[in-house]
Amino acid sequence: MRRVLVLVAILCSLASPTVVRPQQQQQQPSAPTPASPMLPQAPQIDTQGGSNYLLGPGDMLDVRVLFQSDMNAIVEVDTDGNITSLPFVESPIPAKCRNVKEVQKDITKAYSRLLKNPQVSVLISEKKSRLPAIVMGAVRQPTRVMMLRRVRLNEVITAAYGFTERATGTIQIVHTEPVMCPLPGEAAHADNQVPLEIIRIADLKAGKPEANPEIRPGDAVSVTEADPVYVVGSVVYPQLVYLTDNLTLTRALAAAGGPRSEAKTTDVRIIRQEQGQAQQIIRVDLAAIRKNQKPDILLRPFDTIEVPEASPWSGRRIGQTLFGALTGSVPGVITNSTIIR
């Protein structure tokens, strides 16, 4: 009896590796295919609205008839919006701008001429009738939005993770496709619609209904990007400022932290270079603008704002200069302490 048990244990130990290891190797999942970095889709919108989806040309349907395998088929909605390839059904079944339940009812009626109480199921296997809308420009993640239902502008902007600091203040919507399934009162063709809409971001954020239109399949939604304005010289934070709506000199300087205490605000310079023209230097008295004695200046793309420093011996800085002379810390002035060092 003991010899039999030993033989059984040896046989089990020899047999187990040859069964488990090859099976584990076969079940190892393959490496996932890396996603394309160009215009990723927005899953938070793609997965919504399936139950109310209206069919269109190019959509694929899986039609099955219970206990009648010869009638099962994968059919496509043709360019006319009909289903014409069902087995044993000669008349076309209208499908365009109808939901699956409506089409299933008509297919069941067609097969009722051949079968008694046919049990028909219809599922959408592929949704290919709608082009994605594209969101680009001054958004945090340019993306494609699959249009499985009616979607509004604020939803596609959210799918692109909102605006960047380069947004100028307007959104351009270009309609490239006709309205496939227009509601009562809507035009059936894009020719009857305005091909370009311009929406103000401020109106969209304010919740104005006219600033939140529906986005159609194939639409190109572009958040316009601002051109830069450069603020340099004697300011707290020299930097690049984006040219948004009605950007003025005082607003650009405020974005840079404002002039420093040693700045010569009576001689601020705007260096402007426009295509095909000579460089222009505009001298501005910032103090006069602050006192409403002169109008503020609207900036243009690629302007450079240069704030110079006042002379150490000017009336604005004479006190600072004399104090610095005693402590040996006057910028631009050589003192005895500086020579000794």
HUWOHU-V112652 format. One record per backbone hydrogen bond with DSSP energy under -1.0 kcal/mol. NH is the residue of the N-H (numbers start at 1). CO is the residue of the C=O. E is the energy in kcal/mol with one decimal. If there is no record, write none. Layout:
nh: (NH	NH)
co: (CO	CO)
e: (E	E)
//
This chain:
nh: (5	6	7	8	9	10	11	12	13	14	15	16	20	21	24	25	26	27	42	45	46	47	48	53	55	58	59	60	61	62	63	64	66	68	71	72	73	75	77	78	81	83	89	93	95	96	97	98	103	104	105	106	107	108	109	110	111	112	114	115	121	123	125	126	133	134	135	136	138	139	140	141	143	144	145	148	153	156	157	158	159	160	161	162	164	167	168	171	172	173	174	175	186	192	193	197	199	201	204	205	206	207	208	211	212	215	219	220	221	222	223	224	226	229	230	231	232	234	235	236	237	239	241	243	244	245	247	249	252	253	254	255	256	257	258	260	263	264	265	267	268	269	270	271	272	277	280	282	284	286	289	290	291	292	293	294	299	302	303	304	305	306	307	310	314	318	321	322	323	324	325	326	327	328	329	333	339	340	341)
co: (1	2	3	4	5	6	7	8	9	10	11	12	16	17	20	21	22	23	144	42	42	43	45	50	98	77	56	126	75	123	73	121	119	65	68	69	63	61	59	82	78	93	86	83	81	81	55	95	99	100	101	102	103	104	105	106	107	108	111	111	64	62	60	60	145	219	143	221	223	137	162	160	135	40	133	146	213	152	153	154	155	156	158	157	138	164	224	199	222	197	220	195	183	189	190	173	171	169	200	201	202	204	203	208	209	151	216	174	134	172	136	170	166	241	303	239	305	307	233	258	256	231	229	227	242	168	244	297	248	249	250	251	252	254	253	234	260	308	263	264	284	306	282	304	280	274	272	270	268	265	285	286	287	289	288	288	247	228	300	271	230	269	232	262	311	314	317	318	319	320	321	322	323	324	324	330	335	336	337)
e: (-1.9	-2.0	-2.1	-2.1	-2.1	-2.1	-2.2	-2.1	-2.0	-1.8	-1.9	-2.0	-1.8	-1.4	-2.2	-2.1	-1.8	-1.3	-1.4	-1.5	-2.0	-1.5	-1.7	-1.3	-2.7	-2.7	-1.9	-2.3	-3.3	-3.3	-2.9	-2.5	-2.7	-2.1	-1.8	-1.1	-2.6	-2.6	-2.6	-2.9	-2.0	-2.3	-1.6	-2.4	-2.7	-2.3	-3.3	-1.7	-1.8	-3.0	-1.8	-1.5	-2.4	-2.4	-1.8	-2.0	-2.2	-1.1	-1.5	-2.8	-2.6	-1.8	-2.0	-1.4	-2.5	-2.6	-2.8	-2.7	-2.7	-2.2	-2.1	-1.8	-1.5	-2.0	-2.9	-1.2	-1.9	-1.5	-2.1	-1.7	-2.1	-1.1	-1.9	-2.5	-1.9	-1.5	-2.2	-2.8	-3.1	-2.9	-2.4	-2.6	-2.7	-1.3	-1.6	-2.4	-2.8	-2.4	-1.9	-2.6	-1.5	-1.2	-2.0	-1.5	-1.7	-3.6	-2.0	-2.3	-3.4	-3.1	-2.4	-1.4	-2.8	-2.6	-2.6	-2.8	-3.1	-3.4	-2.1	-2.2	-3.0	-1.4	-3.6	-3.1	-1.3	-1.3	-1.2	-1.7	-2.2	-2.4	-2.1	-2.0	-1.1	-1.6	-2.7	-2.2	-1.8	-3.2	-1.1	-1.4	-2.2	-2.6	-2.7	-3.2	-3.4	-2.1	-3.2	-2.8	-3.3	-2.6	-1.4	-2.2	-1.4	-1.6	-2.9	-1.1	-2.7	-2.7	-1.8	-2.1	-3.8	-3.3	-1.9	-2.9	-2.0	-1.6	-2.5	-2.6	-2.1	-2.2	-2.2	-1.4	-1.3	-1.5	-2.3	-1.7	-1.8	-2.5	-1.7)
//
